[in-house]
Amino acid sequence: MISIDSLVILFLLIIILFGLCFLILHKVRRIHLMQYALRQQLEQNLPEHLHHTYQQIQAFIDLNRLLQLTYPLPPLRGWAASPDFLLLLAEHAFQKKPKFIVECSSGASTVVLAQCAKINGYGHVLSLEHDAHYAEKTRQQLIKQGLEDWATVIDAPLINYEFNGQNYQWYKLNAQIENTCIDMLVIDGPPASLNHCARYPAGPLLLPLLNIEGVIFLDDADRPDEKEIVQRWVVEFTGFVYQKYDCEKGMVGLIRGAMG
């Protein structure tokens, strides 16, 4: 016969077993619910993310095919220019073959535009850079690619300017820039953190130097400051109109008359 003690132990084991089964089922249910919530979140957010990533990959492939560089470009996106922005710059440079390209901030765009000039057999890039270390890095990239004859990185420390009662930190211009008739102006600096509408001075300082058929390209145009800058330029410099481009960070082109 089974003793009472054995029955008690058996009963306790059954209770413990049921408890463990309940705990396991509870954990499994929580994991299932978490997986379901995660899947819903991914289904809502991932397609858009993948769409943007695909656009940048496609733009990068097209850019490489156009440029046929000897060495890879520096890292893109983030603080650096995105592939879609660089692709539009390259396409314009190949189509219009600008003689003088001026850009605010150096980097991958300097390499891209210098390579366009080299392929065109015509043109030169003048790049304003306030960071001496970064300016030298860009120069080394140009040398590595064999493009040092097609672009000049100008050390341009930030100095104080005042326009309409507002102070700005912006590039110091040298005689080489001031005596240039600009065919293509690319604005991707200085950093927006310097002050409100940090890139505004490019208007009063560089737009008067723009060729009658010259074009301006402004990166990061989806940011509130850049939107304000464009509106101010259009009002203050009559005859300019702008066109928005579908780029990762937003891009605006300005030209005199109707955009093509």
NUDRENSE-882461 format. One record per residue (C-alpha): residue number from 1; x negated, y negated, z. Coordinates in steps of 0.2 Angstrom, whole numbers, plus 5000, padded with zeros to 4 digits. Layout:
N
R    i    px    py    pz
R  NUM     X     Y     Z
...
***
This chain:
260
R    i    px    py    pz
R    1  5000  5000  5000
R    2  4995  4982  4996
R    3  4991  4973  5012
R    4  4999  4956  5016
R    5  4982  4948  5015
R    6  4980  4954  4998
R    7  4997  4948  4992
R    8  4992  4931  4999
R    9  4976  4930  4990
R   10  4984  4936  4974
R   11  4998  4922  4976
R   12  4984  4909  4979
R   13  4975  4915  4964
R   14  4991  4914  4953
R   15  4994  4896  4960
R   16  4976  4891  4956
R   17  4977  4899  4938
R   18  4993  4889  4935
R   19  4985  4873  4941
R   20  4970  4876  4930
R   21  4982  4879  4915
R   22  4992  4864  4919
R   23  4976  4853  4920
R   24  4969  4860  4904
R   25  4986  4857  4895
R   26  4986  4839  4902
R   27  4968  4836  4896
R   28  4972  4843  4879
R   29  4987  4832  4877
R   30  4977  4817  4881
R   31  4964  4821  4869
R   32  4977  4824  4856
R   33  4985  4807  4859
R   34  4969  4798  4859
R   35  4964  4806  4842
R   36  4981  4801  4835
R   37  4979  4783  4841
R   38  4961  4783  4834
R   39  4967  4790  4817
R   40  4981  4776  4817
R   41  4968  4763  4820
R   42  4957  4769  4807
R   43  4971  4771  4794
R   44  4975  4752  4798
R   45  4958  4745  4797
R   46  4946  4756  4788
R   47  4953  4754  4770
R   48  4950  4735  4771
R   49  4932  4738  4778
R   50  4929  4751  4764
R   51  4935  4739  4751
R   52  4923  4725  4756
R   53  4909  4737  4758
R   54  4913  4745  4740
R   55  4913  4727  4733
R   56  4896  4723  4740
R   57  4888  4740  4734
R   58  4895  4737  4717
R   59  4889  4719  4717
R   60  4872  4725  4723
R   61  4871  4738  4709
R   62  4876  4726  4696
R   63  4863  4713  4703
R   64  4849  4726  4702
R   65  4854  4731  4684
R   66  4853  4713  4679
R   67  4837  4708  4687
R   68  4826  4724  4685
R   69  4815  4718  4699
R   70  4798  4728  4703
R   71  4802  4729  4722
R   72  4818  4729  4732
R   73  4826  4713  4738
R   74  4825  4708  4756
R   75  4839  4714  4767
R   76  4856  4706  4762
R   77  4872  4701  4771
R   78  4873  4695  4789
R   79  4863  4679  4790
R   80  4856  4682  4772
R   81  4866  4680  4756
R   82  4878  4694  4751
R   83  4876  4703  4735
R   84  4892  4696  4727
R   85  4886  4678  4730
R   86  4869  4682  4723
R   87  4877  4691  4708
R   88  4887  4675  4704
R   89  4872  4664  4705
R   90  4862  4676  4693
R   91  4876  4677  4681
R   92  4877  4658  4680
R   93  4858  4656  4678
R   94  4858  4668  4664
R   95  4873  4660  4655
R   96  4868  4642  4658
R   97  4849  4643  4659
R   98  4846  4629  4670
R   99  4830  4619  4670
R  100  4829  4614  4688
R  101  4837  4624  4702
R  102  4837  4617  4719
R  103  4842  4627  4734
R  104  4845  4622  4752
R  105  4837  4637  4762
R  106  4825  4650  4755
R  107  4826  4669  4755
R  108  4833  4682  4743
R  109  4842  4669  4733
R  110  4825  4661  4729
R  111  4819  4678  4722
R  112  4835  4681  4712
R  113  4835  4664  4704
R  114  4816  4664  4701
R  115  4818  4681  4692
R  116  4832  4674  4682
R  117  4821  4660  4676
R  118  4807  4672  4672
R  119  4819  4683  4661
R  120  4826  4667  4653
R  121  4808  4661  4650
R  122  4814  4644  4656
R  123  4817  4635  4672
R  124  4810  4633  4690
R  125  4817  4635  4707
R  126  4814  4622  4721
R  127  4818  4629  4738
R  128  4820  4618  4753
R  129  4815  4627  4769
R  130  4814  4620  4787
R  131  4807  4636  4795
R  132  4789  4637  4791
R  133  4788  4655  4796
R  134  4802  4659  4785
R  135  4796  4649  4770
R  136  4779  4659  4771
R  137  4789  4675  4770
R  138  4799  4669  4755
R  139  4782  4664  4747
R  140  4775  4681  4750
R  141  4791  4689  4742
R  142  4788  4679  4727
R  143  4770  4684  4725
R  144  4775  4702  4728
R  145  4787  4701  4714
R  146  4775  4691  4702
R  147  4787  4676  4703
R  148  4776  4663  4711
R  149  4775  4653  4695
R  150  4794  4652  4694
R  151  4798  4645  4711
R  152  4791  4633  4724
R  153  4796  4634  4742
R  154  4795  4617  4750
R  155  4792  4614  4768
R  156  4806  4603  4773
R  157  4807  4600  4792
R  158  4824  4594  4798
R  159  4825  4575  4802
R  160  4839  4563  4807
R  161  4851  4556  4795
R  162  4867  4546  4798
R  163  4882  4545  4787
R  164  4898  4537  4791
R  165  4893  4535  4809
R  166  4889  4553  4811
R  167  4871  4560  4815
R  168  4865  4575  4806
R  169  4849  4586  4806
R  170  4845  4589  4788
R  171  4830  4593  4776
R  172  4817  4580  4773
R  173  4816  4577  4755
R  174  4799  4574  4746
R  175  4796  4565  4729
R  176  4797  4581  4719
R  177  4815  4583  4724
R  178  4820  4565  4723
R  179  4813  4564  4705
R  180  4822  4580  4699
R  181  4837  4580  4688
R  182  4846  4595  4696
R  183  4855  4607  4684
R  184  4860  4620  4698
R  185  4862  4616  4716
R  186  4863  4631  4728
R  187  4868  4626  4746
R  188  4866  4640  4760
R  189  4858  4630  4773
R  190  4854  4622  4785
R  191  4861  4633  4800
R  192  4879  4628  4804
R  193  4875  4628  4823
R  194  4865  4612  4821
R  195  4880  4600  4821
R  196  4897  4598  4814
R  197  4898  4599  4795
R  198  4879  4603  4795
R  199  4878  4605  4776
R  200  4887  4588  4772
R  201  4871  4578  4769
R  202  4868  4588  4753
R  203  4882  4578  4745
R  204  4875  4560  4748
R  205  4857  4565  4746
R  206  4858  4578  4731
R  207  4874  4575  4721
R  208  4867  4559  4714
R  209  4852  4569  4707
R  210  4864  4581  4698
R  211  4863  4583  4680
R  212  4880  4577  4671
R  213  4883  4596  4668
R  214  4875  4602  4684
R  215  4885  4614  4695
R  216  4885  4616  4714
R  217  4887  4632  4723
R  218  4891  4632  4742
R  219  4890  4648  4752
R  220  4900  4652  4768
R  221  4914  4642  4760
R  222  4927  4651  4771
R  223  4921  4643  4787
R  224  4931  4628  4793
R  225  4916  4616  4792
R  226  4913  4620  4774
R  227  4931  4618  4769
R  228  4930  4601  4777
R  229  4914  4597  4768
R  230  4921  4601  4751
R  231  4936  4590  4754
R  232  4925  4576  4759
R  233  4914  4578  4744
R  234  4928  4578  4732
R  235  4935  4562  4739
R  236  4919  4553  4741
R  237  4911  4558  4724
R  238  4924  4555  4711
R  239  4925  4566  4696
R  240  4921  4582  4705
R  241  4932  4596  4706
R  242  4930  4613  4714
R  243  4934  4631  4711
R  244  4935  4645  4724
R  245  4927  4662  4721
R  246  4931  4679  4729
R  247  4915  4682  4739
R  248  4912  4690  4756
R  249  4909  4674  4765
R  250  4918  4663  4753
R  251  4910  4653  4739
R  252  4915  4636  4731
R  253  4908  4629  4715
R  254  4909  4610  4711
R  255  4907  4602  4694
R  256  4912  4586  4686
R  257  4928  4588  4676
R  258  4938  4604  4674
R  259  4930  4620  4680
R  260  4928  4633  4667
***
